[in-house]
Amino acid sequence: MRLQRTISAAAAIPVNLPPHVALGFLHTYIPTLTKVPDLVEFHEIPSDPASISDDPFFGPWDETVRTYMSRGAIRIAPGLTKVTEWPSVFQSTFDGIRLVTRFRFRGHIQHHI
């Protein structure tokens, strides 16, 4: 089942910072990944054109497409955490980024006392 969500993250940008500099930083994708709550780690993996070929939100494949494998700790209940991994595919646009995450709830559950 496809589900679309919008996640917003805000950060103060100095008024003297040119917009193209802020957008260039956003296009590194790292600022977006570091704002994900409970993200434990991430690393870049090879991108596969098939991963976005049928996605109507993405533009044509280009050199800006990057894929990261993310590992996060999802809190299920107090003291109960599920650790899971998922790929996230990014693409730069003229005024921002596009992102698709193929998240499936898999992994292992950790109990913290």
Summary of the structure (lengths in Angstrom):
residues: 113
radius of gyration: 15.9
end to end distance: 34.6
largest distance: 48.3
contacts: 232
relative contact order: 0.19
helix: 14%
strand: 38%
